[in-house]
Amino acid sequence: MNALLAKTITFLDTEPYRLVVWVLIIVTFVAINAAYLVWVERKGAGRFQRRPGPTEVGPAGLLQPVADGLKLMAKQLIVPAGADTMLFRAAPLLVMAPVLMSLAVIPFGRGLAALNLNVGLLIVFALGPINLMAIMLGGWASRNKYAVMSAARVVSQNVAYEIPMLLVVTTMAMVSGTLDLNQIVEQQSGGFWHWNLFRVWVNPLMPVTFLIFYICMLAETNRAPFDMAEAESELVAGAYTEYGGMGFGVFFMAEYANIVLGCSLATVLFLGGWQSPFGLMPGVVWFLIKMYFLIFSVVWIRWTFPRTQFYGLLNLSWKILIPVSLFTLILSAAMIKILRALS
Amino acid sequence: MNALQEIYGGFKSLLIGLRITIGQFFRPTVTVRYPHKTLKMPPRYRGHIELVGNPETGKPLCFVCKLCERACPSDCISVEGTKLEGDKRKSVTSYKLDFTKCSLCGSCVEVCREGAIRFSRDYNLAGLTKEEFLLDLVQRFQAQQADVKSEIRDQRPETRNPKSEVLGGGKPEAELAGAGKSGGSVS
């Protein structure tokens, strides 16, 4: 029996099969997460407002995502008159695809990644902006005033937030000295004081760097209080106005998939990935605990802060986040030089 | 320096906000899960009017003086009655209330010298046709009397309306289905 199991594992680990297995794992992981994060979001929203949230479908409303999915799938797909049909249809796919591809390089445990690339960090940020472009395309192709306004907002918002995000990531790459996500996690082994978040002797502004990363992640995933792209009280549903049925459903799933990606990246870069906080028993469980805690905090923030105004959003990025992240970049570069000179 | 203070103050206010919401998160919910549970109607709730019975005879107190009919500004009440053998007063045979016109002003209740009409606490007033709101309060009263349990409850002042009592308690679906038709009868 054991021999058979070992044989199966080696078989599945050879290249073409390994790929299929991992694609299946990632797609399932994203689908389950997207569906159940909607449930978490609604339950969380309820609790924050002293309501029970969904309760009717299944125990504690646990079958609600299934019901929602069936509802969305049963709906007719409508392409509005005058819309660019091909772009309109392609946009939801283009939103979803880069997230799935980026998740391939995230190490969930030691060696537990679909692709052990030595430029994993680069891949994630190379693919990241495609999803923003896809939201823009969706808004543009809809031939709808609100959708176009939202598309314009998405672009200016994400240009503004991409810069501090990349500056922070550059800082992290400099501090770690590698773009390999596996190695970045390995460097943070042995107790929570080794996590990048608390490594203040490398760069005294590390917690600030994490905060900037987190804020940029919220903005890049279009989450409240930066949900300018959707802004339901001013732009109907923003870029998603003309989408119905599963077209909308895929956009919605992509939003949650992006949150999963952003939170896993924050976990890898700052919270020590699969490393345990006490230096004992590193494993995938720790990764998931950290990631879901971050996801919960995203929900928590959404139901605490109202949407910012657009100029407030841009002011935050251009006047605070970019100068501070530039400063941390220079500071950590100087610290690396000084530490190297001392040793 | 001012800018730094602003950033610090703003950041602190964000943290305070987060602390408040997480505090609410762990407190119990306050929602009444409506179809399963309902709130009890307060004593001064104004549903449509209903007839008050004499607790001794079990018959309506109304003796067809028609003051309510005259007091009604919307002309939605019409009362008819006959004088039975051996009775001093008339007794009511039909009390028609056109609830489509009633504005719940309460003039009829105010003007009634016998206290023979009062507001019911029936709030599930939805129907599919206009005719469902042409109520005959005598029939409604008789249906209430037929329900022995409701008669017992009737004598307790705080739960005079049997319907709202049932709503305050359990039995959800059957109650809603019955009440949706109109306040005509008790399920």
Interface residues (C-beta under 8 A of the other chain):
Chain A: G44 G46 R47 F48 Q49 R50 R51 P52 T55 W300 I301 W303 T304 F305 I320
Chain B: I7 L14 G17 L18 I20 T21 I22 Q24 F25 F26 R27 P28 T29 V30 T31 R33
